[in-house]
Amino acid sequence: DDVTHCKPDPEIFLKSCDKLGLAPSECVVFEDATSGIKAAVAAGCYPIGITTTASREVLLEAGARMVIDDFNEISVEQLVAQIG
């Protein structure tokens, strides 16, 4: 209800970052759709694709910086090392 524009517009991520008090570059976004990946890229966040609705190739083409099949594939420590 806080946004007026749908993804791929970055509004939802920009407002979320603002509410968290963080710069978009400090935020990781997990998305399973190309519109969400594109919105995260446009916002300046670090987009990670999840292959629940789209293929690895499609998510990477949309701008995902990495793609996982599920959350068991990466730990917080690995994520921090990856984007560090």
Secondary structure as the mmCIF struct_conf table of DSSP 4:
data_model
#
loop_
_struct_conf.conf_type_id
_struct_conf.id
_struct_conf.beg_label_comp_id
_struct_conf.beg_label_asym_id
_struct_conf.beg_label_seq_id
_struct_conf.end_label_comp_id
_struct_conf.end_label_asym_id
_struct_conf.end_label_seq_id
BEND BEND1 THR A 4 HIS A 5
TURN_TY1_P TURN_TY1_P1 LYS A 7 PRO A 8
BEND BEND2 ASP A 9 ASP A 9
TURN_TY1_P TURN_TY1_P2 PRO A 10 PRO A 10
HELX_RH_AL_P HELX_RH_AL_P1 GLU A 11 LEU A 20
TURN_TY1_P TURN_TY1_P3 GLY A 21 GLY A 21
HELX_RH_3T_P HELX_RH_3T_P1 PRO A 24 GLU A 26
STRN STRN1 VAL A 28 GLU A 31
BEND BEND3 ASP A 32 ALA A 33
HELX_RH_AL_P HELX_RH_AL_P2 THR A 34 ALA A 43
TURN_TY1_P TURN_TY1_P4 GLY A 44 GLY A 44
STRN STRN2 TYR A 46 ILE A 50
TURN_TY1_P TURN_TY1_P5 THR A 51 THR A 52
BEND BEND4 THR A 53 ALA A 54
HELX_RH_AL_P HELX_RH_AL_P3 ARG A 56 ALA A 62
TURN_TY1_P TURN_TY1_P6 GLY A 63 GLY A 63
BEND BEND5 ARG A 65 ARG A 65
STRN STRN3 MET A 66 ILE A 68
BEND BEND6 ASP A 69 ASP A 70
HELX_RH_3T_P HELX_RH_3T_P2 PHE A 71 GLU A 73
HELX_RH_AL_P HELX_RH_AL_P4 VAL A 76 ILE A 83
#
